[in-house]
Amino acid sequence: MFFILHILLMAISTLGIITGVSAAMFFRKKRSWLKIHKYLNSFSLLGMSAGIIMAFIYVSSTNGEHIDGLHQLIGLTAFNFAVATLLLRLYQFKAKNKSVVRTTHRWLGRFSLLLFLTAITLGLILINIL
């Protein structure tokens, strides 16, 4: 049960982040792009937090090792980068050098998305789907 919840939460959250990043990249001329971007990415990060908790509960119930593979390491790194991206979002409006913080926010967000997709691929290999 926890394993299935982990997969569903992470998949839905990754799709949410893809949509949020897409809103920022392709719909900047629309009036509500920033609200959509912030809402989707924040909600997706919350979903990923729940997905990570489900993974920890699942691994604990099977007496397995929590961080013992590339999937887990890359997934946790991606999550940490996404949290850092969120914190940069909050900081960029108060920063003195806004353009540097904004650029870092953008690139860290893109890189965390790439890492999430890598973690998904490795997870699918881990459960013999790919």
TAMO-V416402 format. One record per residue. RES is the residue in one small letter. SS is DSSP state (h for helix, s for strand, l for the rest). PSI is psi in degrees with one decimal (none if undefined). Layout:
BEGIN
res->(RES/RES)
ss->(SS/SS)
psi->(PSI/PSI)
END
This chain:
BEGIN
res->(m/f/f/i/l/h/i/l/l/m/a/i/s/t/l/g/i/i/t/g/v/s/a/a/m/f/f/r/k/k/r/s/w/l/k/i/h/k/y/l/n/s/f/s/l/l/g/m/s/a/g/i/i/m/a/f/i/y/v/s/s/t/n/g/e/h/i/d/g/l/h/q/l/i/g/l/t/a/f/n/f/a/v/a/t/l/l/l/r/l/y/q/f/k/a/k/n/k/s/v/v/r/t/t/h/r/w/l/g/r/f/s/l/l/l/f/l/t/a/i/t/l/g/l/i/l/i/n/i/l)
ss->(l/h/h/h/h/h/h/h/h/h/h/h/h/h/h/h/h/h/h/h/h/h/h/h/h/h/l/l/l/l/l/l/h/h/h/h/h/h/h/h/h/h/h/h/h/h/h/h/h/h/h/h/h/h/h/h/h/h/h/h/h/l/l/l/l/l/l/l/l/h/h/h/h/h/h/h/h/h/h/h/h/h/h/h/h/h/h/h/h/h/h/l/l/l/l/l/l/h/h/h/h/h/h/h/h/h/h/h/h/h/h/h/h/h/h/h/h/h/h/h/h/h/h/h/h/h/l/l/l/l)
psi->(-49.5/-33.1/-45.3/-42.1/-38.9/-50.0/-47.1/-46.7/-43.1/-39.4/-46.9/-41.6/-38.6/-40.3/-36.9/-41.2/-40.7/-43.8/-41.7/-42.7/-40.1/-39.4/-40.9/-35.3/-37.4/-12.7/29.9/-23.3/-13.4/147.8/-36.0/15.4/-38.4/-41.4/-43.7/-45.9/-49.3/-45.0/-51.0/-44.2/-38.7/-45.6/-39.7/-37.6/-37.3/-42.6/-37.8/-35.4/-45.3/-38.0/-38.9/-39.9/-41.7/-39.4/-42.7/-41.5/-44.0/-48.9/-37.7/-37.1/-18.2/4.4/29.9/175.9/137.8/-54.1/82.7/12.9/172.0/-37.6/-47.9/-42.9/-46.1/-40.3/-43.8/-37.3/-44.1/-42.0/-44.8/-39.2/-36.9/-38.5/-43.2/-37.6/-42.4/-43.6/-37.9/-35.8/-42.7/-34.4/-28.5/-24.9/-17.6/-9.9/149.8/-39.7/74.5/-38.8/-36.8/-44.5/-41.3/-42.0/-42.4/-41.9/-46.5/-48.8/-36.5/-37.1/-43.7/-41.7/-39.4/-37.2/-43.3/-41.7/-37.4/-43.4/-35.9/-43.3/-39.2/-45.3/-46.2/-36.2/-40.7/-34.4/-39.8/-36.0/16.6/35.2/-34.8/none)
END
